[in-house]
Amino acid sequence: MGVLMDKKTLWGLRVQEFYRKMFRYYSIIGANVVYFFLIISSIFIYYFNLFLQWIPSQISVEVILSLFITFILKQTKVRTFVKRADIIFLLPLEWGLKPYFIKSLIYSFVIDVIKLVSFITVFLSLFLHTTNINLLFLFFIVGIAAYNILMKWTEQWLKNHVQFVLHRLNRFFSIYLMCYFLFNNDWIFELVLMSINFVYLIYFIGKKRNLNWQWLIVEEESALLSNFKFINIFMDVPNLKRSFRKRRLLTMILKRCIPYSQSSTFVYLYSHLFVRYNDYFYLYLRLTVIGIFVNYAMPASGWIFNLLILFMTGFQVIPLQNEMKQSVLLYPISKSQIKDSFLKFVLVILYAQFFILYFAMFRHTSTANLLNLVIGSLFVYVFVYFFVSKRVNVSGSALKE
């Protein structure tokens, strides 16, 4: 009886445990998160509207909206709240855990619906321009969200990389086409495509299979890591796991560019951490590519966006200072030198990013461009030595074991 009760209450206990942990973090950074979302949302809406005005008239708004919603749904994670120890303790009870995973699918589905409704609400004027928002529209939106969750769930039973790629392509184009037909008010095509997709899913899921516990754990850890990465923007999260790659070519370039001297020791170490840790490296690449696109598409207001990109990059690389191990303190280098090395490292990567963004806008040669160059250069210097410097802590307690 106790085991059955545990299985019935297990999902609720796991959800409560997760939200208690998240509440502890968000209660500390709550106000910062609100301001962050207000600023980022306002800027995104502004530039998204500029982007819609920039795109050629031959490309319809429906195409863009469908791509955005497909991208949003592509990020979906199935939250099961499982842990690595569950392979030992819950695997023997898998036969009785069907209600647990049904609740997990419903939970993930509700999160997706909330994301979609939020996106539609923010860009309501665009949706009203393209389609009629009524009960039928909401029904199909719910259907698309349900299809996306079930397609994500079936990934655990794919046997090889080829199947995985084909499955992802099928999921992407199916969601995109369903969104496109929906925004064009092609209800018949929408209903036919959704019916075919759900028949396929019912056939695929209907086969009896064991759960892929390794996939469930990786999926859950990935979702949890995303939460911690976001929190880590505002405060240090202990024991945050990082993925990394060696990137031999870039590390070889760093060895040649950074002088071999005691004063450059920590510049060398911070540079290698930045290049090898995927979180920081891909963040830098993503923001730089977005900036290049905005500068090319909307050069008139691109210089303002450049300052935002530089601020976001610099702000989000600040936690890199805490990625060092305690053993680095064995180097005979003063704390002030370590701090100066970190500031020099941030200064270099921000100047590199700024010049890349500036040259993306350089096709419009004018005195304003020269002024933008001066403003951007001063902004980077002031940001690093007046904002970042106050947030650098090189004391032993700040460095990770």
Salt bridges, closest charged atoms under 4 A:
GLU17 OE2 - LYS83 NZ 2.78
ASP86 OD1 - ARG14 NH2 2.88
ASP112 OD1 - LYS115 NZ 3.39
GLU155 OE1 - LYS152 NZ 3.47
GLU155 OE2 - ARG168 NE 2.71
GLU155 OE2 - ARG171 NH1 3.39
GLU219 OE2 - LYS152 NZ 3.58
GLU220 OE2 - ARG79 NH2 2.71
GLU221 OE2 - ARG84 NE 2.97
ASP279 OD1 - LYS229 NZ 2.93
ASP279 OD2 - ARG242 NH1 2.60
GLU323 OE2 - ARG242 NH2 2.88
GLU323 OE1 - LYS400 NZ 3.85
